[in-house]
Amino acid sequence: QVHLVESGGGSVQAGGSLTLSCEASRYRFSSYCMAWFRQAAGKGREMVASFGHRAILRYSDSVKGRFTISKDNVKNTLYLQMSNLKPEDTARYYCALKSVSCLPQMEVPGQFDWWGQGTQVTVSS
């Protein structure tokens, strides 16, 4: 069983920065995809960024140029550096993992097998 634990959320003003962390329990998959999703109140879960097992990075258009996803393989931790935050970035952010490549259907939450509990990010104007 894989466990994912997010941390680093909080409240910031527009234009500010936050870094989220997702610590994963040890796993051994020949292929995998880790991703950050977010869910705003009353909305569906949206893929923000993904990190494939070949270190292929992908971002949603809404965060491209502002967010950076990275992974520390020694610590087995996934990060999401968020800068120039906007009020529309307000959401609960989730870390997710699946034991296959990111593509296809990278943006589909149902394709991911393991999820963290989420961490709240609130951006005020």
C-alpha positions in Angstrom: 0.0 0.0 0.0 1.3 3.4 -1.0 0.8 6.4 1.3 1.0 10.0 0.2 1.1 12.9 2.7 0.9 16.5 1.5 2.1 19.5 3.4 2.9 23.2 2.8 -0.5 24.7 2.2 -1.6 28.0 3.7 -2.9 31.4 3.1 -1.1 34.0 1.0 -1.9 37.2 -0.8 -2.0 37.4 -4.6 1.4 37.5 -6.1 2.8 35.4 -3.2 4.5 32.0 -3.3 4.1 28.6 -1.6 5.8 25.3 -2.0 3.8 22.1 -1.5 5.4 18.8 -0.6 4.1 15.2 -1.0 6.0 12.5 0.8 5.4 9.1 -0.6 6.0 5.7 1.1 8.5 3.5 -0.8 7.3 1.9 -3.9 8.8 0.1 -6.8 7.1 0.5 -10.2 8.8 0.2 -13.5 6.6 3.1 -14.7 4.7 5.6 -12.6 3.2 9.0 -12.8 2.9 11.4 -9.9 0.8 14.5 -10.2 -0.7 17.4 -8.4 -4.5 17.9 -8.7 -6.6 20.7 -7.1 -10.2 21.0 -6.3 -11.9 24.4 -5.7 -15.1 24.6 -3.8 -18.0 23.4 -5.9 -15.8 22.3 -8.8 -14.3 19.1 -10.1 -10.7 17.9 -9.5 -8.3 19.5 -12.0 -4.8 18.2 -12.9 -2.2 20.9 -12.3 1.1 19.3 -13.0 2.6 15.8 -13.5 5.9 14.1 -13.1 6.5 11.0 -15.2 9.0 8.2 -14.4 11.3 9.5 -17.1 11.2 13.0 -15.4 8.8 14.2 -18.1 7.0 17.3 -16.8 3.6 18.6 -17.9 1.5 21.5 -16.7 -2.0 22.7 -17.2 -2.2 25.9 -19.2 -3.6 27.8 -16.1 -0.3 27.3 -14.2 2.3 27.1 -16.9 5.1 29.5 -16.2 4.1 30.0 -12.6 4.2 26.5 -11.0 7.2 24.1 -11.1 6.9 20.4 -10.2 9.9 18.5 -9.1 10.8 15.3 -7.3 13.6 14.3 -4.9 14.2 10.6 -5.4 16.3 10.3 -2.3 13.5 11.7 -0.1 10.8 10.2 -2.3 9.1 13.5 -2.2 7.2 15.4 -4.9 7.1 19.2 -4.8 5.1 21.9 -6.3 6.6 25.4 -6.2 3.9 28.0 -6.8 4.7 31.6 -7.5 2.7 34.6 -8.6 -0.4 33.0 -7.0 -3.8 34.2 -8.0 -7.1 34.1 -6.2 -8.3 31.5 -8.7 -5.5 29.2 -7.5 -7.5 28.8 -4.2 -8.3 25.1 -3.8 -7.4 22.0 -2.0 -4.3 20.5 -3.6 -3.9 16.7 -3.8 -0.9 14.5 -4.6 -1.7 11.4 -6.7 0.2 8.4 -8.0 -0.5 5.7 -10.6 1.8 2.8 -11.4 1.7 3.4 -15.2 2.9 6.2 -17.4 1.3 9.6 -17.3 -0.1 9.3 -20.8 -2.8 8.7 -21.8 -5.5 10.3 -19.7 -3.0 12.1 -17.4 -5.7 14.6 -16.5 -8.3 12.0 -15.4 -8.4 11.7 -11.6 -10.0 8.2 -11.8 -6.8 6.9 -13.5 -4.8 7.4 -10.4 -4.6 4.7 -7.7 -3.3 6.5 -4.7 -4.2 9.9 -3.2 -3.1 12.0 -0.3 -5.5 13.8 2.0 -4.8 17.2 0.4 -3.6 20.5 1.7 -5.5 23.8 1.4 -4.2 26.8 -0.5 -6.0 30.1 -0.1 -5.0 33.1 -2.1 -6.5 36.5 -1.2 -6.7 39.5 -3.5 
